[in-house]
Amino acid sequence: MAVPKGKVSRARRDKRRSSHWKLEAPGIIKCPNCGEFCMPHRVCKKCGQYKGRVVINVEEDK
């Protein structure tokens, strides 16, 4: 039967666990049409285009 050889300190235990719970930066790209940052594979909220086509009509505030 497997038995741990000794106590694992808090620092050693936490070092082992630290790599699994890190937050990842979201994938953000620049819109090829307007240059605004947006999520990939989604319609741009600023200009309303996706893959060069107008998908939603966005009224610009002037």
ChimeraX attribute file (.defattr): number of C-alpha atoms within 10 A of each C-alpha:
attribute: neighborCount
match mode: 1-to-1
recipient: residues
	/A:1	2
	/A:2	4
	/A:3	5
	/A:4	6
	/A:5	6
	/A:6	6
	/A:7	7
	/A:8	10
	/A:9	9
	/A:10	9
	/A:11	9
	/A:12	9
	/A:13	11
	/A:14	11
	/A:15	10
	/A:16	10
	/A:17	11
	/A:18	9
	/A:19	9
	/A:20	7
	/A:21	7
	/A:22	8
	/A:23	7
	/A:24	6
	/A:25	6
	/A:26	8
	/A:27	8
	/A:28	11
	/A:29	13
	/A:30	13
	/A:31	21
	/A:32	13
	/A:33	15
	/A:34	12
	/A:35	12
	/A:36	14
	/A:37	14
	/A:38	16
	/A:39	14
	/A:40	14
	/A:41	9
	/A:42	11
	/A:43	18
	/A:44	25
	/A:45	16
	/A:46	17
	/A:47	19
	/A:48	18
	/A:49	20
	/A:50	18
	/A:51	13
	/A:52	10
	/A:53	10
	/A:54	13
	/A:55	13
	/A:56	13
	/A:57	11
	/A:58	13
	/A:59	9
	/A:60	7
	/A:61	4
	/A:62	3
